[in-house]
């Protein structure tokens, strides 16, 4: 059928207009006119013929139910009268129900139904309880068949329910959250629905750190439970206590993840649990998928070794960080290692050779564009007198003889 009125339809319309008082259109006439009016976007006339078809031959074809919903939605868009909109909405929903009873249900059609009823009713707080019930029935029937957009819609209903001070079954909402989060993680979250759902969850229920502990922190030996617990304490910015550290270990041992391992390592470093930090960084290094990620791991290892006062290990890790992603922070760390090594590098060398450590540090700070530390290092350079009386010259190259071996160019301390 083309978008243009067929010859038969034209002839019929002329006849119908002429003899409208005596001629009753047949089912075939209405089918023909529905198609033509649908393609001409004359939604009111399409509606008249649609309703005759559905009333007189409800099993005529599924296409009438599919197109019928579109007819009513176009009619909704074409009016601002709320009473009319509600009538069209109900007619569209009735089409879905009739379609289900005749042609059965499948995931695609049920998702379309949920999406439609959500759009129709979301502006009316009195409908929220009914909406929540419809979503719940579908979740309990087949959570895996629910679209992610409808999962998000459910939490929008819940947060609006809370906003309008209507009762919310928080235990049920949390249970649905667990199931939905699991589904989205298994299916993949290409559109970032889970983050939006997390935000809505916090608007839908009165969740606090104590409640997170009570609900999610009871049994953390199962990886799935440990993941949910960690997700919530991170989202709520709760204390990473011993229980959280236990959960982190469970997750990293069973399902290692780069981001979680890095987070755990940084937290352990702050808490001065340096052995734990090393272990987590080892996991992060194994899970790294790019040079940038590897460089970041090596940088954290360099910091950890610095805190453990293992300068040479810190130095080697910082060099690896530079090799992987030219980490500017690594140059600063090396500069600080050099600055703190003056006493170790004294020996029986002359004052210029000893102060060459500060020149080496300055060179690293300069690469890092760290002007504050550059000034501190430069203030420890040898004076012009020290350079002259120890038989050196400005611009002369020397090797710093310490736990590191680095060539530097003799420079003088700035004149005050």
N, C-alpha and C positions, 0 to 999 in steps of 0.2 A: 504494500500500500504506500503510495507516495504521500508527500506532505500536502499535495493539492487535492481538492475535493474531486472525487471521481465523477465521471459522466453520469453514472447511475445515481450517485448521491445528489448531484445537481438537479436531475430530473425529479428525484423524490422530494427534495426540498421545495421545489416549485409547486409540485402537487400538494405537498403537506400544507404549505402556506395558503394555497387556494381553497383546500377542502378541510382545513384544520378542525372545523366543527363536526365533521362527520367521519374523518379518517383516523383510526387508532394505529400508530406505527407498530409493526411487528418486531419480534426479537431480532431478526436479521437486519431490519431497518435501523434499530438502535445500535447494533454492533457496528454497522457501517458508519453511522453518524458519530458515534463515540470516537472512532479512529480518526475521522476527518476533523472533528472539533478539537481533539487532543493535539493533532499536528498543527492546527491553526491557532492553538493556545487560547481558544475560547473556552475557558475553564468552567463557566457556569453551565453552558450548554453540554459540555462534556460530562459534567456532574449529573445532569438530568438523565442522560442516556446510560451512564454508568449505573446509576441506582436502579433503573428499570431492568438492566441486565442481571445485576446481583439479586434483585428481588424475585425475578422470574426464572432465572437459570443460574443458581449460585455455583454450579460446577462447570460453567461454560469454559473457563480457562483461567489458569493462575495469572496470566498476564494482566487480566482486568484488576486483580488485587494489587499487583505491583504498580501498574500505572495509576490505579485509583488513589493510592496513598499520595502519589505525586500531585494529582489533581487537587486533593484537599489541601496539600501544603502550599500550592500556588494560590489557592483561594485564601488561605490564611495571610499570605504575604500581601494580597490585594485589598485587605480591609484593615481598618483600625478599630472596628467595633469588637469589643472584647467578648460580647455574647456570641457573635457570629464565629469568632476564632475558636471559642470553646466548643461550639457545635461541630465545626470542621475537625477539630482535634479528636473529638469522640468518634466521629464517623471514620476517621483514619484508623483509630485504634480498633474499632469494630471490624474493619476490613482485615486487620492482622489476625484477630481472633477467629474470624470465619475462615481465613486462609489456613490457620493452624488446624482447625477441625476438619477441613476437607483434604488438604494436601500434606498434613503432618508438619512436624517441626524439624529444623536443622539449625546448626550453630549460626550460620550466616543470617538466616531470617530472624532468629531470636535476638541476635545482636542488633539487627536493624530495628526490631521492635523496642528493645531496651533503650536504644539511642533516641528513637522517636519520642517515647513516653517521657524520657528524661528531659528532652528539649521542650516538650509541651508543658510539663508540670513544674519545672524547676523554678518558675517565677511565683509559684503559689505555695507558700509555707504549709497550708492546710493539707497539701498533697504529699508532704515529705514522708510521712509514716507509710503511706501506701507505696510510694516509690521504693523506700528501703525494703519493704516486704517483697516487692517484685524482684529486686536485685538479689535478695537473700535466697529466694526460691531458685533462681538461676544458678547462684553460686553452689547451692547444695546439690543441684542436679548434675552440673558438669562445670566445675571451675575452669578446667582446661579449655573449654570451648568459649569462654567469655573473652571478648576482645579487650585489649589493654586500654583502649579509650573508654570502654564501659567500666573497667576497674577504676579508672580515674574518676569517672562520673559518679560512682558510688561514694567515693570519699568527698566529692563536692557536695553531695546530698547530706552527708554526715556533718560536714563543717557548717553548712547552712542551718541544719537542724539545731546544732549547738548555738549558733549565732542568734537564732530566734527563740532561744531559751526553751526549746522542746526537749523532752527526755531522750537521752542517748544511752543505749546499752553498751557501756564501754568495754566490757568483757567480750561481747560479740564483735565489736569493731576491731579490737586487738586481734581476735582470732582470725577474722577476715583479712586483716593486714598481713598476718603471718602467711596465710595461704596465698594471697595475691603476690606478696613479695617473692615467695618461692617460685611461683609460676613465671613471673617476669624475669627473674634471674635465669630460669631454665630456658625460656624462649628467646632471651636477649632483649636488651632495652635500648633499641636504636633511637627511639624518640625521647628518651630521658623521662619516661613516665614515673619511674620509681622515686626520683628526687621530688617531683611534684606531689606525689602521694605522701611522701614523708612530711612535707610541709603541711599538707592538709590534715594529716593525722594529728599533728600537734595543735591544730586549731579545733579539731573535733572532740578531743578528750582532754581532761585535766591530768596530763602526764607530768610527773616529776621524777627526780632521781631515785627517791625512795620507792616509788611505785615501779620504776624500771627494775630495781633490785628484786622487788617482791614478785613481779610477774615473770621476768626473763632470767633472773639470776639463780634459780633454784637448782637446775641440773645443767652443768656446763660441759659434761663429758662428751655429749653428742655434738658433732661439728655444726649441724644446722642450728641447734639451740644457742651455741656459743656465738655464731654469726649474728643471730637476731639480737642477742644481748649486746654485742659490741656495736652493732648498727645503732641501737637506741642510745647507748651511753655516749657515743660520739655525737649523735644528733642533738642530744640534750646537754652536751658539754659537761657530763658528770665526771666525777673523780675516777681516774684510772687506778683503781685500788688493786689489792692482791687478787680479788676475784676476776677483775678485768684482765690482769696479767695472765691468770690461769686460762681464761677464754682465748686470749691471743695465742698462747702456746698451743692450745688444742687446734685452733684454726690453721695456724702456720704449719703444724706437724701433718695435718691431713689434707689441707688444700692451700699450699703456700701461695702467697700473693705479694707482688712487689710493693704496692702502696701500703698495705698493712704492715709488712715487715719493716719498711722505712719508718712508718709512724712509731711502731713499737721500739725500734732502735733509738730514735730521737728521744722518746719518752724515757727510756732506760738510761740514756746518757745524761739527761737532766737530773734524774734521780741518783746518778752515780752508780748505777748497776751496770758496770762497764763490761763484765763478762757476758751478761745478757745482751747488751748492745752489740757486741761482736758476733754473737750467735745469730741475732736477727739480721745483721748486715750480711752475714754469709748467705742467709736465705734470700735476701733481696738481690744479692749479686747473681745468684743462680736464676732468679726470675726476671732479671733485667732483659729487656728486649731491644735496647738501643745503646749507642755509645754515650749519649747524654745520661741515661739512667745509670750506666756503669760508672761514669765519672762522678755522679752524685753519691753513689755508694762509696767509692774510694775516698771522696771528700769526708764523709761521715766517719769512715775508718781512720782517716788521718786525725780527726778531732778526738776520737776515742783513744787512740794511741798517745796523743798529746796529754790527755788527762791521766793516762796510766804512766806518764813520764817516760815513755819509750820513744825518744826523739828520732832515732834512726828509722824505726818502723813508721812513725808518723810522716817522716820525710819521704819515704818510699811510696807510701799511699798517696801523698799529695802530688808527687811526680806522675803517678798513674792517672790521677784526676785530671791533671793538665794534659796528659797525652790523649785522654778520651774525649774531653770536651773543652779543653783550654780554660778550666775553671779558674776565674780570676781570684776567687776566695782562697784557692790553694797557694797562690803566690804570697798572699798576705800571711797565711799560716806558716809558710816556710820562712818568711822574713822574721816572724816572731820566734821561731825556733832558733834562728841564727842569733837574734838579739839576746836570747836567754842563755846562749852558749859561751858568752865571753869568758866566764870564769873557768870553763872547761878547756878553753883554747889558749890560756896564758902561757903555760910551760915556761921555758927559759928564753922565749923569743923577745925581740925588742918591741917597744911600744907601738911602732907603726905596724909590724906584723900582727900584733895582738888586736889592734883596732881595725884591721882589715875585715874582721868579722862584721863590724857595723856597716862597712861599705857594701859587703855582700847582702846584708839585710836591706839596705837602702835600695839596691838594685831591684830586689823583689817587690818592695813596697811601691816602687815607681811603676812597675808593670801593672800592679793592682790599683794604681791611681789613688793610693792611700796617702794623702798629703800630710796628715797628722803624724803618722808613723815615719814618713820620710824625714820630717823635721826632727823627730826624736833620734833617729839613727844618725842623721847628719851632724847633730850636736855632739856626737861621740867620735867623729872622724879625728884623725891625728892633726895636730896644729902644723902650721908651716915650719915652725922651729923644729918640731919633732921629726918632720920629714927630712929637713935639711941636715940636722945633726946625726941622723941615722943613715945618711948616705943614700936616700931615695930621691926620686924626682916625681913631680906631678905628671900624671899620665903613664907612669910606669906600671906594667902588669906584674902582679904577684899572685901566688897560689895561697889561699887560706888553708893553713895546715891544722885541721881539726877533725872531728868525726865526719865532717863533709869536706870535700876537696873542691874548691871553686876558685876560678880565676877572676880577679877583680883588677880595676885600674885605680891606682893611688889618687885620692882626692883629698883636699884640705878641709878642715873645719871652717865654717863661715866666720868671717870676722864680725865680732859683736859691735 
